[in-house]
Amino acid sequence: MGYPKIRIDKAKYRQNIRKMKNLLAPANLSMMAVTKVYCAEAPLIEILNEEHIEFLADSRLDNLKTIETDAFKVLLRLPSKSSIEETVRHSDISLNSEWTIIQKLNEAAEKMNKTHKIILMVDIGDLREGVYYSDDFEPLVQSIEALPHIELFGLGTNVTCYGGVLPTSETIGKLNGVVKKVERILGRKIEMVSGGNSSHIPFLSETISPINNLRIGEALVLGRETSYGTTLEGFFDDVFILEAEIIELKEKPSYPEGEIGMNAFGKKPFFKDEGQRKRAIIALGKQDVDHNEIMPCDSSLHPIGSSSDHIIVDVTDAQKQYEVGDILTFKLTYSSILSLMTSPYVGKVYE
Ligand SMILES: Cc1ncc(COP(=O)(O)O)c(C=O)c1O
């Protein structure tokens, strides 16, 4: 296989999963492992199965369809009206906030002679999905409870996403208030309270019952929490490493010569004149990844720009004498793993 490619270290992913289980267990939290960032590729799903993760969660039905597991499959994004039957067929549990959709899920589940579990999402201020926490839950909860093929399995919330709101005890307290109200309406305990994502990790000591589950994506692949972006002790941040090949290596001026109009993407570019610089072009571009989201393992290198198929890397300060055909390696961010794993032009190598 040629380049570019992503090398994926299965042992490091397994280690991150084990470490995360050890972090969550003392707080009595189960884990949904979020698989969308690597398009639910089978070699990593296999590791989740071997590590006995109970819930595998993905935002895309196309990914859930391919997952082979005995674990519960969870649809992380609210189901769309156009994919109700597929939702019931390919997920055991889905996150929901719309009555019309829940009704349709009930009809589809009835046709398939199934019960579909739902987690009702509660918006506690981050302003992405969910019924706003201060709304009246009673009519909705009673209506859901009356549906014979829907089980109100849990309540969930998502923070540090759209609004960047942190899961402090004050914010999470809003979810806990809703849990109490809903349990009073139902007259029973709710089975799952899914209290958030990788941003929750710095707040584990403040996490009080009834939260009993977190949905974890980034911390498993990058070994970091997402409230402040700190690396978690004992976790690996290099499960995924990008390799790309140098196809041109030349010294050129840093400031373009000639009158400047728009670049290939319709934007007027800005340049600082830093004199002559040595630059490598690697065979990878915006179609695969944003050059600002890849970090050279040789820290003297700097990706400075890109077009669809070319990323320009400043190599002037490098100790190593790079040559055309050399391979540059990069650590990644969540968004670059997401786009590179989604690109059919990037090879995936599991080791
Ligand atoms: C609803 C939901 N829960 C959890 C996650 C996982 O978030 P993180 O990667 O920060 O752990 C995501 C995003 O992938 C999500 O959309």
The ligand as a Gaussian input file, in Angstrom:
#p B3LYP/6-31G(d) Opt

LIG

0 1
 C      -24.316000      12.406000      21.625000
 C      -22.831000      12.194000      21.732000
 N      -22.352000      11.626000      22.849000
 C      -21.031000      11.398000      23.009000
 C      -20.113000      11.743000      22.023000
 C      -18.659000      11.470000      22.272000
 O      -17.984000      12.637000      22.630000
 P      -16.421000      12.589000      22.978000
 O      -15.706000      12.218000      21.724000
 O      -16.085000      13.978000      23.451000
 O      -16.228000      11.587000      24.044000
 C      -20.588000      12.358000      20.854000
 C      -19.669000      12.733000      19.791000
 O      -19.056000      11.920000      19.162000
 C      -21.978000      12.580000      20.705000
 O      -22.484000      13.148000      19.606000

